[in-house]
């Protein structure tokens, strides 16, 4: 029963983290199209920081904590599918760090990237998420 509870908490954390990972770059698209210093730009700054600090950061931490607990409990650490999944989750975490860096650039009106760049960046977590879910559910190797 504890394993199932850990799995449920892990899934909840992943959903919250991914919601932020998909929404934040969309905010960046709109923010990149707004004039620095404008009321709209200042609103995006607040939205981005709240999303990162209140939802995404805690959700990423919970994802890692519950995920590690599941790996230890289920003894998945030697499985091939898990090793690939781990690499993809590390990539997602690095992307989270990049998003945080880009939000900081916006916070100080230092953004140098186009809205098109952020539209493309918005697709990366989707691709990673699909691969992670397929590995976790199918456990192909």
C-alpha positions as a printed NumPy array, in Angstrom:
array([[  0.   ,   0.   ,   0.   ],
       [  2.865,   2.406,   0.787],
       [  4.355,   1.808,  -2.674],
       [  1.038,   2.744,  -4.31 ],
       [  0.794,   5.888,  -2.175],
       [  4.332,   6.881,  -3.191],
       [  3.45 ,   6.241,  -6.833],
       [  0.304,   8.388,  -6.575],
       [  2.242,  11.24 ,  -4.935],
       [  4.93 ,  10.928,  -7.612],
       [  2.337,  11.144, -10.409],
       [  0.685,  14.177,  -8.764],
       [  4.062,  15.915,  -8.46 ],
       [  4.939,  15.112, -12.082],
       [  1.621,  16.519, -13.296],
       [  2.163,  19.775, -11.383],
       [  5.771,  20.072, -12.582],
       [  4.856,  19.381, -16.2  ],
       [  1.991,  21.875, -16.092],
       [  4.561,  24.518, -15.201],
       [  7.121,  23.251, -17.713],
       [  4.52 ,  23.586, -20.451],
       [  3.055,  26.905, -19.297],
       [  6.212,  28.886, -18.458],
       [  7.655,  28.97 , -21.996],
       [  4.213,  30.039, -23.248],
       [  4.454,  32.982, -20.831],
       [  7.914,  33.66 , -22.264],
       [  6.406,  33.83 , -25.775],
       [  3.987,  36.558, -24.7  ],
       [  6.589,  38.277, -22.538],
       [  9.06 ,  38.419, -25.456],
       [  6.369,  40.175, -27.486],
       [  5.75 ,  42.829, -24.809],
       [  7.737,  46.033, -24.399],
       [ 10.283,  45.917, -21.528],
       [  9.107,  48.035, -18.601],
       [  5.495,  48.025, -19.726],
       [  2.689,  47.1  , -17.349],
       [  2.189,  43.891, -19.318],
       [  5.883,  42.993, -19.015],
       [  5.825,  43.612, -15.264],
       [  2.763,  41.369, -14.912],
       [  4.551,  38.568, -16.79 ],
       [  7.54 ,  38.911, -14.445],
       [  5.318,  38.305, -11.417],
       [  3.527,  35.389, -13.097],
       [  6.803,  33.74 , -14.119],
       [  8.375,  34.034, -10.675],
       [  5.284,  32.766,  -8.875],
       [  4.983,  29.823, -11.247],
       [  8.638,  28.907, -10.695],
       [  8.736,  29.427,  -6.935],
       [  5.299,  28.284,  -5.819],
       [  4.5  ,  25.469,  -8.256],
       [  7.418,  24.3  , -10.371],
       [ 10.228,  24.264,  -7.805],
       [  8.312,  22.358,  -5.113],
       [  6.776,  20.02 ,  -7.711],
       [ 10.182,  19.199,  -9.186],
       [ 11.564,  18.491,  -5.707],
       [  8.586,  16.274,  -4.858],
       [  8.948,  14.454,  -8.188],
       [ 12.566,  13.643,  -7.389],
       [ 11.894,  12.671,  -3.766],
       [  8.98 ,  10.355,  -4.523],
       [ 10.716,   9.02 ,  -7.645],
       [ 13.844,   8.083,  -5.704],
       [ 11.685,   6.426,  -3.044],
       [  9.918,   4.388,  -5.743],
       [ 13.204,   3.327,  -7.33 ],
       [ 14.598,   2.181,  -3.994],
       [ 11.382,   0.44 ,  -2.95 ],
       [ 10.883,  -1.283,  -6.298],
       [ 14.602,  -1.944,  -6.849],
       [ 14.404,  -0.469, -10.331],
       [ 17.904,   1.079, -10.308],
       [ 19.442,  -1.774, -12.369],
       [ 16.718,  -1.758, -15.042],
       [ 17.618,  -0.493, -18.506],
       [ 14.35 ,   1.404, -18.953],
       [ 14.953,   3.176, -15.648],
       [ 18.454,   4.284, -16.651],
       [ 17.098,   5.861, -19.834],
       [ 14.238,   7.45 , -17.882],
       [ 16.722,   8.85 , -15.358],
       [ 18.725,  10.511, -18.139],
       [ 15.532,  12.051, -19.531],
       [ 14.443,  13.318, -16.096],
       [ 17.892,  14.85 , -15.596],
       [ 17.461,  16.541, -18.998],
       [ 14.056,  17.85 , -17.842],
       [ 15.679,  19.179, -14.671],
       [ 18.373,  20.925, -16.705],
       [ 15.636,  22.434, -18.874],
       [ 13.905,  23.612, -15.677],
       [ 17.172,  25.333, -14.754],
       [ 17.334,  26.983, -18.171],
       [ 13.759,  28.192, -17.777],
       [ 14.721,  29.685, -14.401],
       [ 17.673,  31.427, -16.018],
       [ 15.494,  32.801, -18.813],
       [ 12.938,  34.042, -16.267],
       [ 15.767,  35.855, -14.493],
       [ 16.767,  37.459, -17.805],
       [ 13.183,  38.678, -18.234],
       [ 13.099,  39.907, -14.613],
       [ 16.048,  42.204, -15.356],
       [ 14.828,  43.133, -18.867],
       [ 17.761,  41.267, -20.438],
       [ 15.865,  38.921, -22.738],
       [ 17.629,  38.521, -26.087],
       [ 15.525,  35.697, -27.514],
       [ 12.547,  35.878, -29.841],
       [  9.024,  34.639, -29.251],
       [  9.727,  31.993, -31.916],
       [ 12.647,  30.669, -29.843],
       [ 10.33 ,  30.187, -26.859],
       [  7.692,  28.514, -29.036],
       [ 10.288,  25.936, -30.01 ],
       [ 11.532,  25.603, -26.413],
       [  7.935,  24.922, -25.425],
       [  8.013,  21.628, -27.367],
       [ 11.021,  20.129, -25.586],
       [  9.275,  19.171, -22.318],
       [  6.441,  17.591, -24.313],
       [  8.847,  15.294, -26.132],
       [ 10.687,  14.413, -22.909],
       [  7.396,  13.776, -21.103],
       [  6.136,  11.396, -23.793],
       [  9.361,   9.394, -23.667],
       [  9.38 ,   9.237, -19.848],
       [  5.75 ,   8.088, -19.643],
       [  6.273,   5.412, -22.293],
       [  9.335,   4.094, -20.467],
       [  7.63 ,   4.11 , -17.057],
       [  4.45 ,   2.42 , -18.26 ],
       [  5.83 ,  -0.055, -20.809],
       [  9.185,  -0.831, -19.163],
       [ 10.408,  -2.062, -22.555],
       [ 13.851,  -3.294, -21.433]])
